[in-house]
Amino acid sequence: MKENRRIPFKKLFWCVFIIALPLFTALRFHHLNKLLEPVDGFYASRDWSVVTLSVLVVLVVVFFIGLNYFTRGSARLAVLRYDGKPIKSRATAIAAIALSLCLLWDMFVCVNFLREHLGDNLTAVIESDNTFTILMKTGLLPRLLEAIMAFPVAVFVLLFGIEHFHGKGGASNRHIWALFPALWLVMRTIFRFTRTLSFMRVSELFYELLALAFLLIFFMTFAQLYSGVNESNNDWILPAFGFPAALFALLCFVPRILMILIGREDQLTKLAPADPVDLTLALFVLSVLRVRLRASRQTQGE
């Protein structure tokens, strides 16, 4: 009986995620459509929906992290056990290939940013006594490093997808490669901090930073578990931070794409577009969680 209780317990996480996503999306869509200033992405006004979403976000995050943390030591209750052996999954392969293509697109976006802004800031960079500070403030250095990191991440993700398409392969020769997704996310996060911040009025940037923070923790843990380096008792972190990471990434993409579809693209903040990278990152994370759940079921069957 105890063994049979494990799978419904795991399904609880997917149920909470599926319920939270449309609810959060509706509230964020309302914010974009009615409350936000399109110039900087701050709240022009507030209503009940702002507090409601904030409270729900806290509750969902506490649920995912808390339940995984307090069941981490129980072999019978643990939600997800990570095994580096690839499981045959075409859905995971498709999600990985899509993410790989979007990473190449992100590299193109970064290079285009450098082309547009380097000329405007070149004089300041040359004449400054602190070149590093200027490069960081203008976002030129983070964008350059993000572009550089995007290519090895795209290759790694593509190889990961091929492994799961065939259901064979391994990470024995790619320990270092597994670190690149986290490094790429660090550069992506640093670039976000070059934008204007307001701890009282922040909105669009706040959810982007939440997504990046949870994605960073997920991919750091993923690198450990995938490569088998110091992975002991860390598998609980994958679903604990993976579900919120996917939720926030979709929360950055879906409401924005809905605004475009209804013809309200002019209401979107220029620095916060509907980025397909957010969508494919979320799908990749969910595919990893799904395939690991399948692996744990197979282990139970054995």
Secondary structure, 3 states (H helix, E strand, C coil): CCHHHHHHHHHHHHHHHHHHHHHHHHHHHHHHHHHECCCCCCECCCCHHHHHHHHHHHHHHHHHHHHHHHCCCCCCCCCCCCCCCCCCCHHHHHHHHHHHHHHHHHHHHHHHHHHHHHHHHHHHHHHCCCHHHHHHHCCHHHHHHHHHHHHHHHHHHHHHHHHHHHCCCCCCCCCCHHHHHHHHHHHHHHHHCCCCCCCCCCCHHHHHHHHHHHHHHHHHHHHHHHHCCCCCCCCCHHHHHHHHHHHHHHHHHHHHHHHHHCCCHHHCCCCCCCCHHHHHHHHHHHHHHHHHHHHHHHHHHC
